[in-house]
Amino acid sequence: MATLPYGAIFRAQTIGETQGFLKALIHPDNDQIIGFSAFGADAGEVMATVQIAMIAKLPYTALRDAIFAHPTMSEGLIQLFLNVQ
């Protein structure tokens, strides 16, 4: 599992919308994303990115290691997935 407050996302800081969070549940055997929540500004942008990864059954590391445009809310997925325990 990993969580990230919106205040840690560069785009959220840029637009002054730092209230909210990202949270992901990761399968321990295959590193697939099995649950995801986003609550905050432009959460739909982030949800769509994670949804595609979940449909494709990609491991969370595919998003963690991706290069996202800067600054975007989806860029916060890198920080989120760096926090996987």
Secondary structure, 3 states (H helix, E strand, C coil): CEEEEHHHCHHHHHHCCCCCEEEEEECCCCCEEEEEEEECCCHHHHHHHHHHHHHCCCEHHHHHCCCCCCCCHHHHHHHHHHCCC
